[in-house]
Amino acid sequence: MADLPFPFLREHVPLAPLTTWRIGGPARYLAEPPAEKMPDLLAWARSAGLPVWILGRGSNVLIDDKGLSGLVILTRNIWQEIRHEGDFLVAGAGVSLPRLCKAAAAEGYSGFEFFIGIPGTVGGAVFMNAGFGPGDPRDTRAVLEDVGLVRRDGEVTRVPAADLRMDYRHSVLQDAGNALGDAVVTDARFRLEHPGDAAAIRDETRKHLADRKRKQPLTRPTAGSVFRASDGVPAAVHIDRAGLKGYRVGDACVSPKHANWIENLGHATAADVRALIDHVRTTVQKVFGVTLEPEVRELGGGG
Ligand SMILES: Cc1cc2nc3c(=O)[nH]c(=O)nc-3n(C[C@H](O)[C@H](O)[C@H](O)COP(=O)(O)OP(=O)(O)OC[C@H]3O[C@@H](n4cnc5c(N)ncnc54)[C@H](O)[C@@H]3O)c2cc1C
């Protein structure tokens, strides 16, 4: 095996255990770099002709069964710092959202409670504008001040949240062709605006967790909501009314508990999930004339 150019680089790393769906083949290369090495790492990937993917906690991705034949930058174990700076909380992109929520509460601030049950990272939350449903003000944009980014050309920059044009499950980071498209988030600065009573914050987070337990299949491998809401109507409403709860392809199953979630019953493949997604989309289109757009991000397999 040839020597690898960086000490933080590994080869042929299984990715399924690094996703909440437990699906997907291996990464050709996987890196867990210090933030300051990102420009060098991206330059190496460019010179080697390797496509690059970023993976946080893998809670919103469908990774192809063949894996990713390029470089995966994994953030869940790196970029972990959280610090209180004046009116802000600064968090590394690899910080988990429940940890961010607890850190804000420990500093005596509310406004972060909605993060408690979202099993992603700060970077993934910025990329997706993670939060509650369309029209609900509780999302990442509501508390975000600015972010540290490394663009794919290696330029390190700091960008105000307004420039990310965040909207329901969208940020400009998702837009190919934009100068910030596919930029890597290395840290984020959040506003501490609402001093909160510790007991009230605790009650609020407990309530969020209890709501989720009641409505969501949290004991199964899933990736949360599979489809975006369309015209403000939750996708689950259409999927449920189309009678698709419990519908299966292989080991991928429309959750009997929440119609917009797909459970991995044990050995589901990305091909199973893709076929199930296609079936759901076609059926909902046929029955209601509504086109469902996936919220989960496909990595590899042309996606
Ligand atoms: C049980 C469960 C509940 C969920 N509930 C919610 C919910 O209430 N609201 C909600 O919005 N989502 C929810 N999700 C989905 C998911 O947790 C969020 O989208 C989360 O923000 C994804 O973060 P992640 O770190 O897991 O990202 P990943 O799944 O690893 O990646 C998602 C996308 O973000 C990109 N990305 C990740 N990190 C970075 C980075 N540092 N820089 C640039 N791009 C990056 C990836 O390349 C990928 O395209 C849920 C998922 C599960 C499994």
The ligand as a MOL file (V3000), in Angstrom:
LIG
                    3D

  0  0  0     0  0            999 V3000
M  V30 BEGIN CTAB
M  V30 COUNTS 53 58 0 0 0
M  V30 BEGIN ATOM
M  V30 1 C -34.0510 10.6250 14.2180 0
M  V30 2 C -33.8350 11.8160 13.3170 0
M  V30 3 C -34.5270 12.9990 13.5480 0
M  V30 4 C -34.3350 14.1030 12.7210 0
M  V30 5 N -35.0360 15.2480 12.9640 0
M  V30 6 C -34.8210 16.3420 12.1970 0
M  V30 7 C -35.5400 17.5600 12.4430 0
M  V30 8 O -36.3480 17.6670 13.3370 0
M  V30 9 N -35.2560 18.6190 11.6560 0
M  V30 10 C -34.3370 18.5690 10.6390 0
M  V30 11 O -34.1080 19.5890 9.9600 0
M  V30 12 N -33.6630 17.4180 10.3720 0
M  V30 13 C -33.8810 16.3220 11.1230 0
M  V30 14 N -33.1930 15.1580 10.8640 0
M  V30 15 C -32.2280 15.1360 9.7380 0
M  V30 16 C -30.7720 15.5030 10.1180 0
M  V30 17 O -30.4960 15.1620 11.4740 0
M  V30 18 C -30.4490 16.9800 9.8820 0
M  V30 19 O -30.6030 17.3100 8.5180 0
M  V30 20 C -29.0000 17.3110 10.3030 0
M  V30 21 O -28.8000 18.7050 10.2120 0
M  V30 22 C -27.9480 16.6200 9.4340 0
M  V30 23 O -26.6870 16.7840 10.0700 0
M  V30 24 P -25.5190 15.6950 9.8490 0
M  V30 25 O -24.3140 16.1870 10.5360 0
M  V30 26 O -25.9910 14.3470 10.2020 0
M  V30 27 O -25.3310 15.8060 8.2740 0
M  V30 28 P -25.0330 14.6150 7.2640 0
M  V30 29 O -26.2210 13.7290 7.1660 0
M  V30 30 O -23.7340 13.9880 7.5800 0
M  V30 31 O -24.9320 15.4560 5.9230 0
M  V30 32 C -26.0770 16.1040 5.3910 0
M  V30 33 C -25.6170 17.0550 4.2920 0
M  V30 34 O -24.8630 18.1220 4.9090 0
M  V30 35 C -23.5620 18.2050 4.3460 0
M  V30 36 N -22.6360 18.5720 5.4190 0
M  V30 37 C -22.4780 17.9580 6.6250 0
M  V30 38 N -21.5370 18.5960 7.3460 0
M  V30 39 C -21.0880 19.6230 6.5900 0
M  V30 40 C -20.0990 20.6400 6.7690 0
M  V30 41 N -19.3570 20.7150 7.8910 0
M  V30 42 N -19.9130 21.5330 5.7700 0
M  V30 43 C -20.6360 21.4660 4.6270 0
M  V30 44 N -21.5590 20.5190 4.3880 0
M  V30 45 C -21.7910 19.6060 5.3620 0
M  V30 46 C -23.2840 16.8030 3.8060 0
M  V30 47 O -22.3170 16.8330 2.7670 0
M  V30 48 C -24.6620 16.3730 3.3060 0
M  V30 49 O -24.9160 16.8660 2.0020 0
M  V30 50 C -33.4130 14.0270 11.6460 0
M  V30 51 C -32.7070 12.8310 11.4120 0
M  V30 52 C -32.9210 11.7230 12.2290 0
M  V30 53 C -32.1740 10.4530 11.9640 0
M  V30 END ATOM
M  V30 BEGIN BOND
M  V30 1 1 1 2
M  V30 2 1 2 3
M  V30 3 2 2 52
M  V30 4 2 3 4
M  V30 5 1 4 5
M  V30 6 1 4 50
M  V30 7 2 5 6
M  V30 8 1 6 7
M  V30 9 1 6 13
M  V30 10 2 7 8
M  V30 11 1 7 9
M  V30 12 1 9 10
M  V30 13 2 10 11
M  V30 14 1 10 12
M  V30 15 2 12 13
M  V30 16 1 13 14
M  V30 17 1 14 15
M  V30 18 1 14 50
M  V30 19 1 15 16
M  V30 20 1 16 17
M  V30 21 1 16 18
M  V30 22 1 18 19
M  V30 23 1 18 20
M  V30 24 1 20 21
M  V30 25 1 20 22
M  V30 26 1 22 23
M  V30 27 1 23 24
M  V30 28 2 24 25
M  V30 29 1 24 26
M  V30 30 1 24 27
M  V30 31 1 27 28
M  V30 32 2 28 29
M  V30 33 1 28 30
M  V30 34 1 28 31
M  V30 35 1 31 32
M  V30 36 1 32 33
M  V30 37 1 33 34
M  V30 38 1 33 48
M  V30 39 1 34 35
M  V30 40 1 35 36
M  V30 41 1 35 46
M  V30 42 1 36 37
M  V30 43 1 36 45
M  V30 44 2 37 38
M  V30 45 1 38 39
M  V30 46 1 39 40
M  V30 47 2 39 45
M  V30 48 1 40 41
M  V30 49 2 40 42
M  V30 50 1 42 43
M  V30 51 2 43 44
M  V30 52 1 44 45
M  V30 53 1 46 47
M  V30 54 1 46 48
M  V30 55 1 48 49
M  V30 56 2 50 51
M  V30 57 1 51 52
M  V30 58 1 52 53
M  V30 END BOND
M  V30 END CTAB
M  END
